[in-house]
């Protein structure tokens, strides 16, 4: 049982790490720009870390996490001097809300800490079981 708990906690820690990486990438690229008309020079597309339960038949087994692009469209901003500007001086900027990304990063921190605590508790239970049997 505790091996399963450690595995589940480990997958949760990996998911939290992926969520933090996605938020960091979105924050780092929030001010980049690109073309509104040329897909080859499109602005940064924000990403999300999406986790999926990998348990079968109701048995918990942890999660698997992948990165997926958001469906949000770029925001048009005025930057007439940009090489990506259209005839009206507009460029595309990623639709990233810095506040939302910071909240996501903080949630990832707490998710990671909770899973680390779960892993520690499972380890303690395993040690106690070994001590009882010894």
Rosetta blueprint (number, residue, H / E / L):
1 X L
2 X H
3 X H
4 X H
5 X H
6 X H
7 X H
8 X H
9 X H
10 X H
11 X H
12 X H
13 X H
14 X H
15 X H
16 X H
17 X H
18 X H
19 X H
20 X H
21 X H
22 X H
23 X H
24 X H
25 X H
26 X H
27 X H
28 X H
29 X L
30 X L
31 X L
32 X L
33 X E
34 X E
35 X L
36 X L
37 X L
38 X L
39 X H
40 X H
41 X H
42 X L
43 X L
44 X L
45 X L
46 X L
47 X E
48 X E
49 X E
50 X E
51 X E
52 X E
53 X E
54 X L
55 X L
56 X E
57 X L
58 X L
59 X E
60 X L
61 X L
62 X L
63 X E
64 X E
65 X E
66 X E
67 X E
68 X E
69 X E
70 X L
71 X L
72 X L
73 X L
74 X L
75 X E
76 X E
77 X E
78 X E
79 X L
80 X L
81 X L
82 X L
83 X L
84 X L
85 X L
86 X L
87 X L
88 X L
89 X L
90 X E
91 X E
92 X E
93 X E
94 X L
95 X L
96 X L
97 X L
98 X H
99 X H
100 X H
101 X H
102 X H
103 X H
104 X H
105 X H
106 X H
107 X H
108 X H
109 X H
110 X H
111 X H
112 X H
113 X H
114 X H
115 X H
116 X H
117 X H
118 X H
119 X H
120 X H
121 X H
122 X H
123 X H
124 X H
125 X H
126 X H
127 X H
128 X H
129 X H
130 X H
131 X H
132 X H
133 X H
134 X L
